Each structure stands twice: as structure tokens, then as C-alpha cells.
Amino acid sequence: MNEHEITAALLRKLVYLGKWGGSHTSIDNLPKGFPKEVRGTVKELAKELIKREFLLAKPTSYGLEVSLNPKKKKEIEEITTGK
């Protein structure tokens, strides 16, 4: 899998789970379901998506939580559908 495919799969996963805006999930859960050889890359790409504001970060006492940015919904849908 290349980085673009991993990014699209990661965003698709969060869309499927309905993690928009106020609904968060732990950044540690993002690699689950990906092949073992790309799990490290998944976390790195998630941090890049936070910088690009596709993901919103919420620091908590027990770790970093992330959710999809509703303001980027159109761009996220374009990436996940491949259009």
C-alpha cells in the first residue's frame, strides 16, 4: 500500500465509524485493521492529516483523540471516493 491508499483507507474508516466533529477516537486505535507492515505509517499519516486540518486533535489526560473535520467534508469525500 502506498501513502495515498493508506490515507484514503484511514479516512474511509473514520467516515464509516461516524467520527465527525465531536465524536472522537483514540489515535492509538487508528492502525487497527491495517496490515502489520503499515501500522507505523498509519500513525505518521494521521499526524500529517492533523497538520493539514483533515483531522481534529483533542488532547486528553489518557492520550490523543482525533475526529474528522466537518469543514473539510467535501475534500475528505473526494479522497475517500477517489474522485
Secondary structure per residue as TSV (DSSP state, phi and psi in degrees):
chain	resnum	aa	ss	phi	psi
A	1	M	-	360.0	134.2
A	2	N	-	-91.0	173.6
A	3	E	H	-62.2	-36.7
A	4	H	H	-64.9	-42.9
A	5	E	H	-64.6	-39.6
A	6	I	H	-66.4	-43.8
A	7	T	H	-60.0	-46.1
A	8	A	H	-62.6	-42.2
A	9	A	H	-66.6	-38.3
A	10	L	H	-64.5	-46.1
A	11	L	H	-65.6	-39.7
A	12	R	H	-60.0	-41.3
A	13	K	H	-60.0	-46.4
A	14	L	H	-68.8	-35.5
A	15	V	H	-64.0	-45.7
A	16	Y	H	-59.1	-39.7
A	17	L	H	-78.7	-7.8
A	18	G	T	72.1	34.3
A	19	K	-	-89.4	64.2
A	20	W	B	-101.9	136.7
A	21	G	T	57.5	-106.1
A	22	G	T	-78.4	-11.5
A	23	S	-	-92.7	111.6
A	24	H	-	-109.4	161.6
A	25	T	E	-139.9	154.5
A	26	S	E	-67.9	139.7
A	27	I	G	-62.5	-24.3
A	28	D	G	-70.7	-19.6
A	29	N	G	-85.7	-15.3
A	30	L	T	-60.7	-40.7
A	31	P	T	-70.0	-14.5
A	32	K	T	-60.7	134.2
A	33	G	T	93.7	-10.7
A	34	F	S	-94.0	154.8
A	35	P	-	-58.9	147.3
A	36	K	G	-57.5	-33.6
A	37	E	G	-72.1	-12.9
A	38	V	G	-114.2	3.2
A	39	R	H	-62.8	-37.3
A	40	G	H	-65.7	-38.9
A	41	T	H	-64.7	-35.5
A	42	V	H	-59.6	-45.8
A	43	K	H	-65.6	-40.1
A	44	E	H	-62.5	-43.9
A	45	L	H	-67.3	-33.9
A	46	A	H	-62.4	-41.7
A	47	K	H	-65.3	-36.3
A	48	E	H	-66.4	-39.1
A	49	L	H	-66.5	-29.9
A	50	I	H	-66.5	-43.8
A	51	K	H	-62.2	-38.1
A	52	R	T	-83.3	1.7
A	53	E	T	66.6	23.3
A	54	F	S	-79.0	-31.0
A	55	L	E	-114.5	141.7
A	56	L	E	-97.0	135.9
A	57	A	E	-103.9	139.5
A	58	K	E	-132.1	101.4
A	59	P	E	-69.2	137.0
A	60	T	E	-130.2	173.0
A	61	S	T	-68.3	-19.8
A	62	Y	T	-109.6	10.1
A	63	G	E	135.3	-178.4
A	64	L	E	-89.6	129.9
A	65	E	E	-109.3	146.6
A	66	V	E	-132.1	155.4
A	67	S	E	-149.2	164.8
A	68	L	E	-75.6	142.9
A	69	N	-	-83.2	113.8
A	70	P	G	-61.2	-24.8
A	71	K	G	-70.4	-18.3
A	72	K	G	-106.9	20.1
A	73	K	H	-56.5	-43.8
A	74	K	H	-61.9	-46.4
A	75	E	H	-65.7	-39.2
A	76	I	H	-63.5	-43.0
A	77	E	H	-64.1	-36.3
A	78	E	H	-65.1	-40.8
A	79	I	H	-67.8	-44.1
A	80	T	H	-72.4	-28.8
A	81	T	H	-92.4	-11.2
A	82	G	T	79.4	19.2
A	83	K	-	-95.3	360.0
